[in-house]
Amino acid sequence: MSNILFKKITQQNTIVLTANSRLARHLQSNFDQYQQSQKLIAWETPQILPLQSWLELQFYKTNKKDQLLLTDFQEECIWQEIISASKLDVLQPTQLVKLVKQACDILMQWNITLDILQPFSEQNEVRCLIEWISQFRQYCFEKNWITRAELPQLLQTQTLTLPKKIILIGFDDLNPVLKSLFEIIEKDISIETEFLTKNNIYKKQIILKNTDEEIKTAAKWLKMQWEKNPDKKFGCVIPDLEKMRTKVQRIFLEYFAIEQINLSAGIALSKHNMIYTALTALKWCYTDLPIQEVSALLQSPYLALNENEKNAGAQIDALLREKNKMQISIADVYSVIPKIQSRYPEITLLSRLRALINYYHEKKSVELLPSTWAQHFICALKIIEWPAHHTQNSAEFQVLERFKKVMHSFSQLDFIYPTLKYKRALQLLNSMTQQTLFQAKSHDEPIQIMGALEASGILFDSLWVMGLHDGAWPAASKPHPLIPYAIQQQHNMPHATAKRELQFCQHMTKRLENAAKQVIFSSPASEGDQQFFPSRLIQEIAVIKYSELLLSNELSIAEKIFQHKRIESCEDNVAPIISDFTNIHGGSNILKLQALCPFRAFATIRLKATALNQPVIGITPITKGILVHDVLHKIWGEINDHQLLNALTDESLTELIQSNIEKTFTEKDYQTHQPHNHYFFSLEKKRLLILIKNWLTLEKSRPYFRVQERETECNIQIKNLPIKIRLDRIDQLSDGSLFLIDYKTGLNNINGWFQERLTDPQLPLYAVFQANSQVSFSGIGFAQVKTGEMKLRGVIHEKHLYAENKTLGLIPVNKIKSEINFSWDILTDQWKKSLETLADDFCNGIANVDPMDETICKTCDLKPICRYVQC
C-alpha cells in the first residue's frame, strides 16, 4: 500500500471514509504496520471510518430536533405494520417488506420524488408503493423518526463539524444524493478520492473443470504462496460467495487451519446451533414442532447437561419417531420419558421442560412491551439451563454476546409495539436473529476470502479471482420489481440494465487486476449439464495450463489420512455363542435375517441396531397391512367357512365388511396416535372396503374350505433356538388337509422357499416344525391382498386337491422348475435342514458379512456398520 497515502492519513485533521467496515479495518491494520516499519513505538490513531458510521456521527452531532434514527430492523417493523394494514393477499410478506424498504431507499438515494412515480400509478405495484411510502413518511414525520437512507439528504441542510480533508477510498460509484452532499462539503474543505492499486507483475487466467476444481486449485495455489511468504497477505475473491460459502469453507479447511482463513460472508445468527436451540425451545411452548427440529433440540449440547442427557435425548428421539407423527408436542415427550427413566435416572430434561411450559402458561395471554418480553425470554432460557453450562470456545462466546446485543435491540422496539403477546414477540425476535449476519471477529488471518463488493479497495500480495464465466460475469440485469423500469433506465440505477452491469463489472475487473502483484482469474468449463466459456471481460488475459501453476504439494486432510493408512487384516466373523435366550426376540424374522445376511441377523437381533423410523404424512404401509389383517381376522371370526361366505348377498357382504372396519378402528383407536391422519383414515376406510370385498370375491371362487384357526400363536424349538411365531390363518379343505395362509398387501413371490438359505421362513417353519396338529399340511401360500394383483401365491403337494386348479395361483411342487425333482416330502425335508442350519448358525454366533445377493445391501440400514459396499 502506498506510503504516500499513509502520510496523507497522518496529516492533522484528516478523515478517511471507506466503502465498508472491512476496508476500514484493513486500512487501520496496514497503517499500524507502516508506523511500526517507521520504528515508531506509539502513534495517534487515525480517523478511518466506514461512510455510514461517519454519516450517523454527523447526524448525532447536528440533531437539534431530537429525531430518532431508526435501525434497519425497526424500519422493517414499521413497513410490516403498514403493509399488513393494506390487507393484501401476499404469498411472501417478509420478502415484500424487504423489497418495499429497498425501493424507498433507492428512490431517496437517487432523489426520485413520488410525483415522478405518479404517471406510472396505473401499475398496481407502483400504486401500492406510492401509497405505502406516503404512509411511512407521514408516520415517521409525526413520530419525529428518520431513516439511515435519509441522512445524506438531511445533512446537506446542516452545519457539519468537518475536518480539513476527507479521503474517500473504495468507492466504485456514489449515488446522486451522496455526490450532492460531498459537492456541498467540498466548497469548504478538500476531498480526495483514492483508488488503491499495486504494481501488477503477473496476471493470468485458467479454465478449470468445474467450480469444485476451481475452489480446490485456488486453495492449493494460495497455500503455496503462503508457504513461500508467510508474512504476506493473500486473497480469494468469489462473486457468488454467499451461495457457495459452505462448500468454499469445507474445501479450504482441507488445506488450511480454521485460524488461517477468514470468510467475509456471515451466517444468520439463527442458524448457529446455540441460538437455534434457544429459539426452538421457546417456540415449542406454543406450537408442536416438526420431528426433525425436535430431534436436533433433544440432542443439542446446549440443552443436555451432560453426556448421559445427550444419550437420553437420542433415545427419546427414537421413541418419538415410532409414533409416526410429523409434529411433536412437549406432551409427547412426557409420554415416552418413563420408558427410559430407569436407564437414565438422573435426567432432568422432563422437569426443565415442565417448568418451561408452566412459565409459558403464566405469560401466554398477557400483552407486554418487547423490553419486558426480552426479560421473560431470558428467564425462560435460564429455566431450561440454556446453554447447559457448556464450555464455550471463542466463536461460541462471540455468538452468545451477539445474541445479547440482538436481545437489547429487540428491547428497543417498545416505541413501535406498545404491547405484544408471547407468540408475536418471539416471531419478531426470531426475525431479528435471521437478519443478523454473524461472523467471528477477524484476527488478521493471512487468507482472506470475500465477495467482489467486499474486496473493493483491499490490496493483497497474491490474489485468486474465481467464477468469471460468461454466465455470471457480467451478471444479468435485475431491475427492481417495484420501481418503474423506465425510471431505473433513465437514472442508470444499479442492476437495471445489461449496459449498467457491464460497465460496473468492467470497472471491478480492472480494479481486481491491480489489487495484487500477482493475480489469477479462473472460470469453470461446466457446472452440471451447463457448459461455460471465460467471461469476455478477461479474454485479453493470457491463459495458462494447470501444469504451469505453482501448487502446494501438501495433501488435503482426507488425502493425508488415506496416504498414512495402515491396513490391518483381522477376520472376526464369529460372535459369542448364545447361552441365554431371554433377550432374543424376533420370531421367524431371526431366520430370515440370518438367511439374507448373517451379520444383519447379528446386528439387528443381538445388537438391536435398527434404523430410526422416518415419520411420513399419511398412513404407513405397515399400518395399512395391520388394518387388512385385523379386518379379515374379524370377518372370518363371524362367517367361519366358504359356505357362509357364498351365502352372503352383495349388500350383506358390504355391510359385514363395513361393520368390521369400524370395529377395527374403534378397538385400536388409530386416530388417537395420529390425529393429523384423520382425513387419511377416512379415505382408508373406503379403500379397505373395496380392497377386502375384492379379496373375498376371489375367496368365493375357491372350492369349499373352513377357516380352522386365525392368528395362531405357537412356540417352536429349532435346535437350541426358541422361536415364537404367529400364523395368519389355517384353512381345512374338503379332503381334510390343511392349508397355511399368510396375508400380504404387497407384491410377493415364492422363490425364497426354494433357495439353499430360506429367505421366507415363516410358513415353511410352521409347516415343518408344528407338533400339535393331527393332520399334515399339504400346502402353503401368500394371500396377496393388493388392488389389481389379487391372487394366492404358493406351493402345494403334488397330489393336492387344488393341483389341477390353474386359476388360484398355487403351483404343485412337482411342477416347480428346478434342478431338483421336488416332491412335497423332499421339499419339506429341505426346509427342515435349511431352517436347522440357520438356527444353528445364529445360536453359534456366525455373523460374517455374506449377503445373499447385491440387492440385499441396497435395502439394508446397516451399511455404516459393516461397510460391505465400500470394500
N, C-alpha and C positions, 0 to 999 in steps of 0.2 A: 504494500500500500504506500502511496506517495508520501514522502516526508514533508512535502510542501503542504499537503492537506493538514497534517498534524500541527505544523507550525501555525497554520491559519486558526486551527481549533484553540491553540494556546493563547491566541490574541485576546486581550481583555474585552469582556462584554460581547462575546460571540456565542451564538447558539446554533447547534446543528440539529436540523429536523430530518427525520428519516421516514421512509415509507411504511415501516413496520417495526415491531419491537425486536425481532430477531436481528435486524440490521443495526439497530441501536446498540444491542449487546455486543455484536460483532465489532463495531467501531470502538466501543469502550475497551474491549479486550485488546484490540490491536494498538490502541492509543497507549494503554498501560505497558505493553511490550516495547513500544517505541521509547517511552520515557525511561524504562529500565535500560534500554540499549544506550541511552544518553548518560548512563552512570548516575542517574538521579535516585535518591532514596525516598523522597516524598514529593508529591506534586498536587496541584489543585485539581479536583475532579472536574472534568469538562462538562458543559451543559449539552448533553446529547439526548434528545427526546424523540419518541415517535410523534408524528404530526398531531394525531388525535389527542394525545396526552397534553401537548402544548396548547391546543385549542381549548380544552377543558380548563387548563390552568388559567388561561386568559379570561375565560368566562367567569370563573370564581373571583378573579381579581376585580372584574368590572360589573359584577352582578349587584346593582343597586336596587333592583326591583324585587329582590328575594325570590327570583324564579327558581323552580326546582328542575334540575337537569335529570331527565328520565334515563334509566338504564335501558338497554335493548329489551330485556325481558319485561320490564314494566310497560314499555311501549307496546310490546306484543299483547300483553294482557288487555290494554285499553282497546287495541284493534280487535281483539277477540270479542270483547263485550259489544262493540259497535256492530261488527259483522253478525254476531249471534242475534242481535236485536232486529236485524233485517229479515230474519226467519226464512232465509233462502235454503233450499234443499241442496246442501253441499256434500259431495262424497268424501272430500279430504279437507275438512275445515282448518286443520293445523297448517297444511301446505298453502291454503288460500291466504291465511293470515300473513305468512311469510312473504308471499307474492305481493300483497297489498302494501305491506310495510316497505318492501324493496322498491315498489313503483313510486311510492310517496317520496322516498329518499332520492331516487333518481331525478324525479321532477324538481325537487328542491336543488339538487346539485347542478342541474342544467338550467335552472332559473325558468322553468316552464310553469306558467300560471294555469289555473283551472279554466280561465277564459280561453286559453289556446286549445284546451281539450274539448270545449263546448261544441264546436262544429262536428265532432265525432260521436256525440252523445246518442245518436240513433243505435249505436252498437251497445248491446246490453252490458258487456263487461266495462265499457268506458263510462256508461251512465252510472253504474254501481260504484265505480272507482271515484268519480266526481262526488257522488253523494257521501261515500264513506270518508273521503279526505276532508270534505267540508265539515262533517260532524266531528271528526277527530281534531281538526284545528280549532274549531269553536270550543270544544270541550277542554282542550289544553289551554286555550286563551282564558277561559273562565276560571280554571284552576291555577293559572299562572305557572304552567309547566312548559318546558321546552325540550326538544329532542336534539340528539347529537348532530343529526343532519342539518339542523338549522343554525348551528354555531358559526360557520364561516360567514353566512349572510348577516347574522346578528352582530358579529364582531366588526363588520365593516362600518357600523354606525357608532362604535365605542372608541373611547380614548384608551389605547392599549399601552401597557408597560413593555417597551421594546428595547432590545439590545442595540449595539451599533451595527452589528452584522448578523444576518441569518444565512446559513449554508444549507441548501436543500440537497439531499443525497438519496438516490434510489427511486426517483420518481420518473417512470417512463411516460407518464401523462398526468396532467392535472385537470380536474373538471372545471367548467367555466366559473363557478362560484369561488372556488379556491384561487383561480387565476385572478379574478377581480379583487379578492382580499389582498393578495400579495402585490398587485399593482398599486393598491392604495398604500400599503405598508412601505413599498419601495420609494414612495415620494419622500419619506423621512429617513430611511436607513438603507444600507447596502444589502442586497440579496444576491447570492451567488448560487448557481446550480452546478453541482459537481457530478460527473459521471466517472465512477471509479473503474479503472482498467489496469490490466497487466500486459507487459510485453510478451505477446504470444510467440513462442518459438516452435511449437509443434501442434498441428491441427489436422486430424484425420477423421474419417468416418469408416464404419464397419457394418456389414449386414450379417446378422446372426439368424439362426434357425427360427426362434420364437422368443416370446417375452421371458420365459423361464431361463432360456440360454443367455439372453441379454443380462438379466439380473446376476446370474452366476458368473458370467465373464467379467462384468463390471466389478463385482466383489473381489475376484481374483486379481484383477488389474490394480485396483486400489490397494489391495493387500501388499502387492509387490512395491507400489510407490511408497507406502507407509513403512515397509521393512527397510527400504533404502534410505528414507529420510523421516525418521520417527518424530522429529520436531516440527514438521511442516503440516499444512492444513490441506485436506482433501475433501472433495465434494462429489455428490451424485445427484443430478437433477432429473426428476421424473415428473413430467407434466400431469400424469394421471395418478399421482401418488396416493391420494385419498382412497381411491378404489382398490389400489394394489398394496396397501400398507401391510396387511397380514403376510402376504406372500413375500414381499420385499424383506420384511424383518426376519422371517423364517430362513430365507436363503442367506442373508448377510450374517446371521448368527451361526451359520455353519463354518464361517471363516474368521469371524471376529468375536471377541468377548462383548458382552452387553454394555460394558462401560466404555467401549471403544467407538461405539456408533451412537448417533442421535438422529431420530426421525422427527421431522417437523410436524407431520400430520398427527394431531392428537386423537384420542379416543373419547367418546362421550363418557362422562363421569358415571352415568347409569350402567354402563357396560362393565365397569370394574367389579369384580366378584364381591368385594366388601360392601359396596354401595347397593349392588343388585340384591344381596341378601337382606339388607336393611329395608329397602323399599318393598321387596316381595313379602316379607314378614308383615309389614304394616298393611299391605294390600289384602293379605289373606284374612284379615279381620272382617272385612265386609263383603268378600266375594269368594266363591270357590276358584281354585287355580287349576290350570292345565297340569296334567300329571308330570309333564317334563319340567315345569317350574318347581313343582313340589319336590321332585326328585333332586334337583340341584340344591334346593333350600335345605332339605334334610341332611344332605351330605356336605354342606358348606362348612369350611373350617372356621367361619365367623359366627356360626351358631352352635356347633358342637364344642363342648367344654374340654373334651379330651378324646383320645383315640377310641375309647370304648363307645362314646356317644356317636362318633362317626360311623363305627360299625353298626351300632343300633339303628342309625339313620338309614343305612343301606338295607338292613333287614326290614324296616318299616316300609321303605320304598317297594321292596319286592312283594310284601304282603298287600300293599295298596293296589299294585298292578293286577293282582289276582281278582280284584273286584271288577276289572274291565270297565272302569269309569274314566271318562276323559277329563272330568272336572272333579277335583278333590277338595273336600272341606276339612276344617280342623277336627270336626266331629268324626270324620273317617279315620283320622289318626288316633283319636281316643279309642276307637273300636278295635284297632289292631295292636296297640301297645301292650295290653295284657298278655298277648301271645309271646312276647319277647321279654317281659318283665323279669321272669325268673333267671334268664340268661344275663340280663343287664340290670341288676337290682339298683345300681347307683344312678341310673339315668334320670336326669331332671327335666328333660325336654317337655314331658307332659305337663308338669307343674308350671313350667315357664310359659307354655302356650296357653294354659288355662288362665294364668294371671294376666296375660296379654289380652285375651278375649274379655275377661271381666273388666279390665281397664277400658277397652273399646266400648263395651256396653254402657259404661258410665258416661261416655263422651259422644256417642254416635248421634244423638238427637240435638245436641246443643249447637248453636251457631256462635262462632268465636272469631276474633281477629286472627290474621295469619301469624302475627308475632306470638299470640297465645298458643296457636296450634303448633308452632315450632317447638315451644317448650314441652307440649304434650307428646310430640313425636320423640323428643329426646328422652322423656320419661319412659315411654313405651319401649324404646330400644334398650334402656337400662334394665327394664323388667326381664327381657329375654337375654340379658347379659351380652348383648352385641357390643363389640366384635369378639366376644368369647375369650377375653384375656389373651388374645392372640399376640405373640411376639412379632412386632411389625418390623419389616425391613424399611429401607429409606423410601422406596416408591410407595409402599402402603401407608407410611406415615404422611407422605405428601397428599395421598388420596384422601385420607381422613381429614387433614387440615383443609383441603379444598372443599370437602363436603360441609365442614363447619362454616366456611365462608358463604357457600350456597344457602345454608340454613339462615345465615344472617341476612342475606339478600332477600330471602323469602319473607323474613320478618318485616322488610321494608315495603311490603305490598299493602300495608294497613290502609294507606290513603286511597288505594284503588278498590279494595274489597273490605267494606266495613265489617261484614260477617260472612263466615263460610261454615259449611258442615264438613265433617271428617273426610268424606269421600272426595269432595271437590278440592279441599285443601291438599290432600295427598296427591291428587292428579296434577295440581299446579307444581308441587314440589318435584314430582317425577318429571314433568316437562322441563323444569329448570335444570335438572341433572342430565337430561337428554341433550339439552342445548349447550351445556357446559363442556367444552372440549378440554380434556386434561392431558397434560404431558409432563412427565417428571422433569425437574429442573436440569438444564444442561450444565455440564461441568467441563465445558470447552473440549468436548470429545474430538479426536483427530479426524473422524469420518462423519461428515455432515450430509444427511440425505434429506432432500427437500423438494417441494414443488417449484414450478417455474416462477411463479409470482414471488414466492418467499425468497428466491435466490437473488432478487433484484438488489444490485449494489454490493453483493458479497463477493469477495475475491478469494481465490484458492491458489495453491501451488500446482495441483493437478485436479482435473475435473472430467467426469464422465456424464454425458447427457444422453439419456435413452428414450426410446419410444417415439422417435421422429420419423414416422412413416407417413405416407401420403393420405392415409385415412384419418390421421389425428393432428397433423401439423402442416398447415394451419387448421385449427378446429373449424367445424362447420358453424355457420352463423346460427344464433339462437336468440332471436328478438324476444323482448319481454312480452308475455301474452296479454297483459292488461293495458299497455300503453300503445296507442295507435302507431302502426308501423311507419306511416308517413312522417310522423314527428320524430321517431327514432332515426329514420334515414336522413331526414333534413338536418338533424343536430349531430349526426355521426356518433350516436351513443354506443357504448360497449356491447359487443356481440350482435349488433343489429344487422350488419351486412357482411357478406363474404369479403368485400374490399377492406372493411374495417379490421376484420380478423387477420387478413393477410398482412396489412400494414403493421399491426400490433406484433404478430409473430416474426415478421422480418426484423423489426427493431429488437425484439427479445433475442432472436438468434444471433444478431450481431453483438449484442451485449454479452451473451454467453461465450461467444468466440473469444472475447477479450477479458474473460473473467479469471483466466488462469494461464500459466506459462505453457502448459500442455493440456489440450482438450481432445477428448474422443467423443464423437457423436455416433450413436448406434440406432439401428432400426431393425425390427423383426421382419423376416421374409414372409411369415404367415402366422396366423393365430386361429387354431381350429381349422375350419374349412375356408377361411378367408386368406387371400393372397395379397401381399403388400409390396410397395416399392418405397425407396427412400423419399422423404419429402423433397420437393424441388427447391426448398429453401437451403438445403445443404448439398445440392447437386454439384456445386463448384468445388467442394472439398474432396481431396484425394481419398480414394478408397484403399483400405489395407486388408490383407487377409488375416485370418485368425492366427496363423502361424507367425505372423510378424509382431503380434502383441507380446509384450513382456509381462507374463503372468506368474503369479506366485506358485511355487511348486508345493506349497503346503496343502495337505489334503483337508477336505471337509471333515467335520466330526464323524459323520457316518462312514466316510472312507477310511479314516484312521482306525475306527473300531473294526472295520472289516479287514483291513490290512494286518492288524495285530491279532486276528482271530487265532485261537488255538482249538483245533478240533480234537475233542476227546470222545472216543468211541466207547459207549457203555450200553449194553443191552439190558434193559430192566423191564421185561415183559411179564413178569410173574409177581402178582400181589400176594400178600399173606393169605393162607388158606382160611376160609371162613369156619370159625368154630362156634360162633353164637349168631343165630339167625333172627334174634329178637328185632333188630332194626333193619332187616332185609325185607323190603316191600316192593311190589311191582307186578305181581301176578305173572301172567303169561308174557307180559312185556319184557321181563328179565331175559327169557329165552329168545325173544325176538331181537332184542338189542345185542345179545351175545352172538346171534347168527349174522346180524348186519355188520357188526364190528366188535370184537371182544373188548377193546379199550372203551368203546362207547357204553357198553354194559357196566364196566367197572366204574367209570367216571359218573355215570348217571345214577346208578343204583347204590353203589357203595360210597362214593364221594358226594352224592347229592348235588352234582354240578349240572344245573339246568339254566337255560337262558331266561332272562327276565321276560315276563309277559308284556306284550305291547298292546295296550288297550286300543280298541278300534271303535269307530262310530257304528252303531247298529248292533246286530246280533252276531256273535262269533259262530263259526262253523261248528265248534264243539257244542255250543248251546243248542244249535239247530238239531244236531244229532241226538242230543239228550231228549229234546222235545219229541222227536219222532219215536224214540224208544219208549218213552213214558206213555204216550198216547196209544201206541199199539199194544203195550202191556195191559192197559186198562180195557181196551176193546176186546182182546181175546180172553180177558177175565170174565166178560159178560156173555160172549157168544160161543166160546169154547171149541166149536168144531165147524167143519166145512158145510155141513148140512144146515146149521143155523145161519151161517153166512149167506148161503144161497137163498134161504127163505126170506131174507130181508128185501123189501122193496127199495127202489132208489131213494125214495123220500125217507124211509126208515133208516137206511144206511147213513144218509146225510145227517139226520138227527142224532144218530148214535155217535158219529164222529165228532160233531159239534159239541155234544154234551161232554165227551171225554176230553176234548181240547180245553174246554172251560175248567173242568175239574183239575186238569194238569196245571194250568196257570194259577188256579186258586191255591192248590196244595203247595206248590213250590214257591209261589209268590215271587216270580222273577222280577216284577216291576219294583219291588222293594229295594233290590240290589242295584237296579239300573233304571232310576227314574227318568233319565234322559232318553230312554228307549221306549217310552210309552207308545209313540206312534209306530215304531218299528214292530212292536209286539202285536199291535192291532193288525198290521199287514201280515205278520207272520201267522196269525190265526187263520186268515183267509188262505194263505199259501198252504198251510198244513191240511186244511180241509180238502183242497184239490189234490194235493200230493198223496195223502193217505187213501182217499177214495179211489184214485187210480191204482194204487197198490192192491187194495182189497178187491178191486175188479179183476186184477191179474190172479189173485189167490182163488177167486171163484172158478177160474179155468182149470185149476188143478183137480186131479181125482180126489176122492174122499180122504180126509185126514182129520185127526183130532189133536188139538194142542194139549200135550200131556203136561208140560212144565214150562213156566215162564220165569225169566230172571233167576235161573237156578244157580245157587252158590254151592261150591264144594271145595274141600281141601284135598290136594293131591300131593303125594310124595314121589319125587323122581330122584332116585338115588338118595343123596343127602339133602336135596333141596326141597323144602316145603313150599308149596305154591297154593294160593287161594285164587280161584277163578270164578267168574260169573258168566253163564251162558244165557243168551237172549231167549232162546226158545228150543224146545224139543217137540217134534211132531211124531205122532204114531200114525202110520199109514194103514191102509185097509188090510194089508197082509200081516200086520202086527209089528213090522220092522220100525226102527226109529230113525228119524232124520234130524240132524242138527242144523240150526239156523242162527246166523249172526247178522243183525241188521247193519247195513252200511248206507250212508247217504251220499257217498262219492263214488267215482268210478273205481272198479276193482278188477283184479284178475287172480287166477288161481295158480299162477306159475310158482309162487313161493312154496307150494306144497310138494313140489317135485324136485327141489334142489337139495344138494347134499346138506347144506345148512338151512334148516327150515325157517323161513323168514315170516311165515304167518302161522304161528303155532297154536293159537287158541282152540280152534275146532279140532285139529288132529290131537292135541293134548287131551281134550275131554274124551274123544272117541277111543283113544288107546288106553288111557290110564284110569278112566272111571271104573269104580269097583262095585258100585251099588246096583247097577242095572241088571235085571234078569234077561233082558233082551239085547242082542247085539245091535250096534249101529251099522247101517248099511249105506250111509250117505251123509255128506256134509255140504253146506252151501252158504254163500252170502246172499242175503236178501237185499238186492241193490235198489233202494227206495230213492230214486233220483228221476226228476222230470225228464221225459224223453228217453230214458235208459232203464225203464222198469224191467227187471228180469231176475231170475235166480241164476247164480253162477256157482257151480260146484262140481263135485265128482261123486259118483255112485258105484255101488257094487255092479260087477259085470252082468249079474242076473237080477238086477233091481227092477222093481215094479215100474219105474219110470224109464227103463233102459231104451224103450222104443219111442218115447215121447220126445220129439225134437223141438218142441215149442217152449219148453221150460228153461233151457239153457244149462241142463245138467248133463255131464259127459260120463258115460260108462268108463270105468277105469281101464278096460282092455282096449279102448279106442284113443287113449292118450298117446300122442306122438312122442316117442321117447326111444332111447337106445335099449331100455329095459322093457321087456314084455310084462307089463304090470297086470297083476290080479289084485283083488281087494286085500287078500292076505299078505301078498308081497309088499303092497304099498303101506299097509298099517305096520308091518314089521320094520320097514324102512323108517317110518315116522318114529317108531319107538326107539330105534337105535340113534337116530339123529337127535331126538329130544334128550335122551340119556347122556349123549356126548356133550351137548350144550350145557346141560345141568352140571355134569362133572367138571367141565372146563371153568364154568363160573365159580363153583364152590372151591376149586383148587387155585383160583386167582389168575387164571390165564387171561391176560389183559393186553396182548400185543395189538398194535395198530394194524389191523388187517381188514379193511372194508371189503365187502362182497364185490363191489364194483365202484367206479368213479362217481356214479350218481349218488351213492350213499353220502359221500363227503359234501356234496352240494347242498344237502338239506340238513347237515349236521351243525349243531351250535357249539361244538367243542373244538373247532379249529384253532382258537387261540391257545388251547392246552396241548393238543397233540401235534399241531403244525405239520401234519402229514403232507398237505398240498404244497407247502413251502419247500419241502425236501425234494 
